[in-house]
Amino acid sequence: MNEPLTLLGIESSCDDTAAAIVRGVPGKAKILSSVVFGQTDLHADFGGVVPEIAARAHAEKLDIVVEQCLSEANVLLSD
């Protein structure tokens, strides 16, 4: 396999929503962009992560994080 692949990785952990674009071949890849939206401020008043607030923030920010990541990498979703 000599043709580079372009991959979109999406992650939604407990209190972070993130996306990254990676391009390369097995054994050699380059991160083209990585965007993370952290929720620390949303949970600060509660002394820990509130699952309902975290889930809502993931739903609200996922599209934004992916769009920003694609833009920073200068690639289209179809790529």
N, C-alpha and C positions, 0 to 999 in steps of 0.2 A: 504494500500500500504506500504509494508515493505522493498521492494527492492529499494536501492538508484538509483536515476536517475543521469546521467551525462549530463550536458547541456553546449552547446557552445553559448555564447552570442556575437553578433557582433554589433558594434555601429559605425556610421559615422556621427558625428555632423558637424557643420559648419567647424571647422578646426582641428578636431581630428579624428583619425581612431583607433578603439580599439577592443579588443576581450578578453573574459574571459571564463574560464572553472569553472563550479560550480557543485558540487556533493552533493547529500543528499536526504532526504525525506521531504515532506511538514512540515514546521515549524522548520526544522533543516538542514542547508546546510553549506558547507564549500567552500570557494573560493580556488581552486587549483592553478590558475594562472590568472594574469591580465596584459595585455600588451597594452600600449597606445603610438601611434605615434602622436606627436603634430606637428602642422605646423607653429608655431609662427615665426620661422626664415624665412620661405618661403614668408610670407606676410609683414614682418617688413618694407621693403622699400616702401610699398604702403600705410601705415598708416591704414590698415584695411584688412579684408579678401577679396580676389579676387576670386569670385566663380569659374572661369575657372581653376585657379591654384589649388584651393581646390579640385575640382572634379578630376582633373588629379592625384593629390597626393593620393586621396582615392583609385583610380584604381591601382596605382603603389604599394601601401603599404598594401592593404588588405590581399593578400596572405601571405606576409611576416609576418604580425602581427598574423594571424591565425596560421601559422606554428610555430612561436616562442611560442605562447601561448600553443599549443598542446605539444610541446617539454618540456616546463617548468613544465607542469602538468603531464608529463610522461603518456600521453594517445594518442590513435590513433583516427583519425576522425571516424572510424567505432565504437568506444566505445560510 
